[in-house]
Amino acid sequence: MRGLKGKKAIVTGAGSGIGKAIALRLGEEGLTVGVFDINKDAAGETAKAIEAAGGKAVAVAADITDYAAVVAAVKEFEGAAGPTDVLVNNAGWDTPIPFLKTDEAFWKKVVGINWFGPLHVTHAVAQGLAERKAGRIINIASDAGRVGSSGEVVYSGCKGATIAFGKALARELARSNVTINTICPGPTDTPAMSAFVGTGEQGQKIRDAMVKGVPLGRIGVAEDYPGLVAFFASDDAAFITGQTISVSGGLTMHG
């Protein structure tokens, strides 16, 4: 895609799942990728895969729930690669529990990763983007934030907040030529999904029910999302900002 080669991108939660797929694709497009993950070994494996394919990557251990740690991680990446051009807020976490059975400790963990995490990383990166009068921010939210998801009440709230945050910040940073857009995956076959639905017969029943609800007849895979991320990061999307797009096989349809 146009205008990507030679740029620098940070992808959070890039040690596995959707984040890893996004990092690999951006590496293929010629960006130097900051592979941010709380698990540095996993980040290192993704970085090695990017480099094995001929790309450039820097693995960085990053706890996105800690603002000071995020600032240090961004400084580490930019010290090695140069100023950031693209930020992909992908990292997330949840486990299915009915809201009335949750407690404050659980809320704080979900909110810390899924809401404060993007706030921390965006604040640390967007200041430089605004100063340089150029940049792209792509948030990976969830259709749970658009329509709600039973058993994921706090997570849904965080993703809904991320969607609104992206729209509001897009207005604030538009005059600085920084665009912000949000991608909402539907149910996706990742390690996180396996942990979510469980294994065995019960887990398969949940997966089958998900598939039945998707018009295209399957749940997503990690590779369904990087193309749209690359597009939003490219010059082809220079006049698009503040938008939210579901990638869910038609499970949700907005317009």
C-alpha positions as MATLAB code, in Angstrom:
seq = 'MRGLKGKKAIVTGAGSGIGKAIALRLGEEGLTVGVFDINKDAAGETAKAIEAAGGKAVAVAADITDYAAVVAAVKEFEGAAGPTDVLVNNAGWDTPIPFLKTDEAFWKKVVGINWFGPLHVTHAVAQGLAERKAGRIINIASDAGRVGSSGEVVYSGCKGATIAFGKALARELARSNVTINTICPGPTDTPAMSAFVGTGEQGQKIRDAMVKGVPLGRIGVAEDYPGLVAFFASDDAAFITGQTISVSGGLTMHG';
ca = [
       0.000    0.000    0.000;
       1.120    3.562   -0.652;
       3.273    5.461    1.810;
       4.107    2.679    4.261;
       7.663    1.657    3.411;
      10.240    3.070    5.795;
       7.781    4.184    8.451;
       7.884    3.143   12.102;
       4.973    1.437   13.833;
       4.195    0.314   17.370;
       1.806   -2.634   17.785;
       0.736   -3.512   21.335;
      -0.049   -7.094   22.285;
       1.984   -8.217   19.271;
       3.336  -11.364   20.869;
       0.398  -13.494   19.737;
      -2.999  -13.593   18.048;
      -4.295  -10.596   16.115;
      -1.432   -8.380   17.267;
       1.159  -10.791   15.907;
      -0.642  -11.021   12.567;
      -0.773   -7.213   12.354;
       2.925   -6.888   13.195;
       3.880   -9.455   10.563;
       1.819   -7.684    7.887;
       3.264   -4.256    8.691;
       6.722   -5.789    8.523;
       5.886   -7.153    5.066;
       4.753   -3.674    4.021;
       8.198   -2.297    4.832;
       7.608   -0.679    8.216;
       9.953   -1.073   11.159;
       7.715   -2.636   13.792;
       7.892   -2.070   17.525;
       6.624   -5.392   18.860;
       5.204   -4.417   22.259;
       4.046   -7.157   24.596;
       4.089   -7.790   28.337;
       5.713  -11.137   27.474;
       9.121  -10.179   26.080;
       9.852  -13.739   24.922;
       6.681  -13.714   22.818;
       7.560  -10.255   21.485;
      10.990  -11.562   20.577;
       9.525  -14.474   18.640;
       7.315  -12.136   16.610;
      10.269   -9.834   15.928;
      12.343  -12.820   14.755;
       9.541  -13.872   12.396;
       9.402  -10.368   10.908;
      13.162  -10.308   10.429;
      13.179  -13.829    8.936;
      10.754  -12.546    6.301;
      13.110   -9.699    5.448;
      11.552   -6.998    7.633;
      12.740   -4.894   10.548;
      11.495   -5.157   14.123;
      12.326   -4.201   17.694;
      10.946   -6.325   20.546;
       9.986   -4.291   23.610;
       8.623   -5.535   26.940;
       5.718   -3.243   27.791;
       3.141   -3.289   30.576;
       0.481   -0.990   29.127;
      -1.294   -0.684   32.491;
       1.676    1.342   33.827;
       2.035    4.794   32.228;
       5.655    5.264   33.297;
       6.529    1.856   31.844;
       4.796    2.798   28.583;
       6.745    6.055   28.309;
       9.975    4.110   28.866;
       8.984    1.493   26.268;
       8.193    4.125   23.642;
      11.509    5.842   24.366;
      13.326    2.504   23.983;
      11.703    1.818   20.614;
      12.201    5.311   19.237;
      15.805    5.308   20.432;
      16.397    2.199   18.335;
      14.192    2.912   15.317;
      13.365    6.616   15.178;
      10.134    8.589   15.686;
       6.873    6.637   15.571;
       4.562    7.164   12.590;
       1.858    4.583   13.320;
       0.343    3.277   16.554;
      -1.842    0.177   16.698;
      -3.586   -0.207   20.068;
      -4.299   -3.926   19.935;
      -3.539   -5.414   23.371;
      -6.556   -6.634   25.305;
      -7.734   -9.231   27.806;
     -10.937  -10.684   29.225;
     -12.468  -13.833   30.651;
     -16.209  -14.646   30.563;
     -17.936  -14.021   33.899;
     -21.495  -12.750   34.517;
     -21.226   -9.190   35.813;
     -22.927   -9.909   39.154;
     -20.316  -12.576   39.878;
     -17.368  -10.244   39.248;
     -15.542   -8.163   41.836;
     -13.527   -4.966   42.023;
     -10.208   -6.721   41.427;
     -11.539   -8.173   38.173;
     -12.928   -4.803   37.045;
      -9.591   -3.136   37.680;
      -7.701   -5.736   35.656;
     -10.076   -5.527   32.690;
     -10.181   -1.722   32.768;
      -6.434   -1.450   33.302;
      -5.632   -3.443   30.165;
      -8.514   -2.605   27.836;
      -9.172    1.052   28.695;
      -6.241    2.615   30.523;
      -3.830    0.686   28.306;
      -4.840    2.466   25.083;
      -5.006    5.783   26.958;
      -1.454    5.347   28.245;
       0.071    4.326   24.930;
      -1.841    6.900   22.898;
      -0.863    9.724   25.250;
       2.798    8.671   25.110;
       2.875    8.419   21.307;
       0.382   11.026   20.082;
       2.316   13.969   21.483;
       5.116   13.268   19.033;
       2.708   12.663   16.163;
       1.019   16.010   16.783;
       4.348   17.836   16.985;
       5.474   16.291   13.677;
       2.076   17.056   12.082;
       1.643   13.510   10.778;
       0.607   10.115   12.024;
      -1.889    7.296   12.191;
      -3.529    5.693   15.221;
      -5.557    2.510   14.735;
      -7.496    1.151   17.701;
      -8.513   -2.504   17.797;
     -11.749   -2.477   19.782;
     -14.471   -5.133   19.481;
     -18.025   -5.582   18.292;
     -18.704   -6.181   21.994;
     -18.302   -2.418   22.326;
     -20.902   -1.756   19.626;
     -23.649   -4.242   20.513;
     -22.712   -5.611   23.954;
     -21.684   -9.137   24.826;
     -23.191  -11.278   27.556;
     -20.539  -12.392   30.016;
     -18.247   -9.547   28.918;
     -19.949   -6.557   30.478;
     -16.893   -4.680   31.739;
     -14.913   -5.546   28.591;
     -17.789   -4.321   26.425;
     -17.817   -1.058   28.349;
     -14.086   -0.592   27.825;
     -14.342   -1.256   24.109;
     -17.303    1.105   23.807;
     -15.203    3.742   25.550;
     -12.327    3.081   23.137;
     -14.646    3.662   20.175;
     -15.867    6.989   21.573;
     -12.321    7.964   22.568;
     -11.132    7.405   19.009;
     -13.847    9.635   17.574;
     -13.242   12.460   20.030;
      -9.466   12.361   19.680;
      -9.819   12.278   15.897;
     -11.516   15.681   16.139;
      -8.803   17.079   18.417;
      -5.884   15.904   16.295;
      -7.306   16.426   12.813;
      -5.620   19.828   12.401;
      -2.325   18.140   13.260;
      -2.832   15.707   10.370;
      -3.112   12.736   12.743;
      -5.916   10.310   11.906;
      -7.565    7.898   14.336;
      -9.755    5.004   13.219;
     -11.129    1.958   14.998;
     -11.510   -1.655   13.897;
     -14.016   -3.896   15.684;
     -13.319   -7.617   15.267;
     -16.091  -10.113   15.762;
     -15.460  -13.523   17.372;
     -11.979  -14.651   16.327;
     -10.142  -17.960   16.552;
      -7.126  -16.994   18.686;
      -5.531  -18.376   21.865;
      -7.637  -15.815   23.746;
     -10.790  -17.248   22.163;
      -9.789  -20.773   23.185;
      -9.337  -19.592   26.747;
     -12.661  -17.778   26.543;
     -14.891  -20.603   25.270;
     -12.992  -23.476   26.839;
     -12.244  -26.874   25.348;
     -14.048  -30.149   24.883;
     -17.693  -30.632   23.970;
     -18.955  -27.505   25.726;
     -16.340  -25.318   24.070;
     -17.230  -26.749   20.660;
     -20.911  -26.042   21.242;
     -20.107  -22.395   21.935;
     -17.995  -22.187   18.774;
     -20.758  -23.802   16.704;
     -23.282  -21.301   18.034;
     -20.968  -18.437   17.095;
     -20.566  -19.770   13.559;
     -24.332  -20.046   13.105;
     -24.674  -16.344   13.856;
     -22.197  -15.246   11.187;
     -23.606  -14.780    7.656;
     -20.267  -15.715    6.045;
     -20.378  -19.017    7.919;
     -17.232  -18.897   10.063;
     -15.638  -16.983   12.910;
     -12.656  -14.769   12.175;
      -8.995  -15.659   12.132;
      -6.142  -13.345   13.061;
      -5.236  -12.787    9.409;
      -8.634  -11.193    8.678;
      -7.598   -7.847   10.232;
      -4.063   -6.793    9.211;
      -5.087   -5.692    5.716;
      -7.464   -3.070    7.081;
      -4.857   -1.942    9.599;
      -2.334   -1.502    6.781;
      -4.915    0.449    4.777;
      -5.676    2.837    7.654;
      -1.926    3.331    8.143;
      -1.351    4.077    4.462;
      -1.592    7.188    2.310;
      -4.715    5.664    0.736;
      -6.581    6.421    3.990;
      -5.289    9.992    4.405;
      -8.806   11.487    4.271;
     -10.426    8.984    6.638;
     -10.598    9.698   10.372;
     -12.938    9.084   13.281;
     -14.421    5.972   11.698;
     -15.375    2.628   13.244;
     -15.520   -0.477   11.050;
     -16.641   -3.956   12.063;
     -14.804   -6.934   10.603;
     -17.101   -9.746   11.612;
     -18.283  -11.695    8.580;
     -21.563   -9.756    8.694;
     -22.374  -10.685   12.301;
     -22.985   -6.981   12.873;
     -23.862   -4.553   10.104;
     -23.672   -0.802   10.623;
     -24.217    2.116    8.318;
];
